[in-house]
């Protein structure tokens, strides 16, 4: 299995998602990632029904080791400093000011190790009017205009996974890779900073570009209307999604697939601008047709005619499906609680994909190996 970051040591003092996600991505690429946690409690994301191995924690902490240190204690801070001397990367996502209070601020750690790449993730930046506000996923999505694009105005509800948290971790890892490359030339580390606000604003780039270039404020229906994307419920209750895009052939083939060869002569179907302007009429015409047959029937007909589509699968259907099996999407490894299964890194190197995984560690599992103490 390719491990391009083999030999890189990362100290991960992140909690919840943003910091741990950054560490996990580096671990997937072969780095040795040591999770530094508080004794007894560890990362707060561990807590789950009286246990310290929650599925939330497991999601972002595979491939890591765990040591327990309370850097407020002199002996633990000294042990931590020894780790810093040999580390390449340090990750934290505390609120501004907390890292310095814990003795793990950038200036002190890079004074110990000038080659250290120091990752500083915050909610709204280390300065500015919102620096002291608590930030969580939904807050970051809302503050950057992204949540507005997901919420149904007729029935506003928060939907979907923790996109803001995960995306921020991705951007932080992206910064680390650039800093590691630069360090090969300069010999010096960098302070890599990002915030959930900045990361999600960049992730929401299409929305901002429309406003900044043509003064258009996008809404939840803007992209699906222009891309001509739809979801229909089938006779068995299953859903199917279509992304029809621009080529006329997709619509011609769809008309054949649904048994309505004259469909495109209708005013609402006659051109791309017409379909965009009459999106709801298109839905009203097609929805009853899809409701007449089960999902599998439509999958077969649409696939035969190369209409861009997919069933709207559950996680169970994905991992048990042929596509996941072909791409060996699920990897596993034996861990402290038996078999651990997860989704592999999507990156291949020279055709080689990740084929195994180190399960998330129990709290303090590597104290003996790394610290020389239980």
C-alpha angles and dihedrals in degrees: 000000000000114000107179093171094051109140094032113117118206127191107207115196092162123131134203107358121317099062096035091048090056090050093047092054091052090047090052087058092053105269120142102243118194113194109213109206140174113263117259098004105040122180106359088231088070094071113103128151093330093316134101100222106074123171086241090059093044092055096065104026108061118128094030139114123223132221128172120227133155102205091195086074114078095225092050092046089053091051090048091051089055089056091049091056091064099034128106099194136024122194129196133159101186124142112269112288097018096095092056091049089053092049093247102104121141098250094053096044095046088048087060093043117016090188091061118118104216116205114203115185120181139167101243104359133278092276137025135072097303100041094113097046117111110245128201132164100276091044092054093047092050095044093054099046093250099110091056088063092057103042124091104232091212092058110015112206132149107252139183136020130315095285096159093053095047095043091052090054090051093052091048091053089048088056092048092055091052092048092049090052092049092048089062087066102034104029089223132108127231136220103240110200132183136151134209088246094054095040095050092043089057092044087053090055097132092058093050094043091056090052096043096044105036104010091246119147108206124218136194093281098044100090098037091050094050095040090043094232123168143176120206131186116231131213094268094050094259120131129228126197127211128193104189100175119176114309110104090217091071091060093042090053092045090054089054093045094054093044095246105115092167094050094105091060090067113102094241092054103039098099143003093258089049093051091048093048092046099039095140092049089053089052092047090053098046102037096071090049094054089046091064097069137038122262095256090057092056093043090057095046095045094045092051089056097041094242108163104249148124136192110252097248132198120230088257092054092048097052092042093047131102095248094056090046092051093050093041088233096168117068127182144191139181112259142168091290101038127264115011119196128189143149114280127235109279093224122101125194114206088340093308117127130194106275104180141023139211108231121237112278129249113245110285093357092144101042092111096048097043106026100026092234140088 
